[in-house]
């Protein structure tokens, strides 16, 4: 694993402990952050809590990516997937 990828992964890793009942794993893939979630736990969250979790993940991802790639611009993607790898939702942000 290259150094910038390791830093990006480390920066988003706290999401797993902050949302420990929902997020089962994280994976950084180039300009995409994948959150693996427990679908039943996520569906039991109220809409605002789910929106806040996704916003928090996207904010952390933007900070991690820009820190690892200073002065570069990109469209970053957040994918939320179940443990089978099926995409449940996605969002993007420009940096």
Secondary structure by P-SEA (a helix, b strand, c coil): ccaaaaaaaaaacccccccccccccccccccbbbbbbaaaaaaaccaaaaaaaaaaaaaaaaaaaaaaccccccbbbbbbbcccccccccccccc
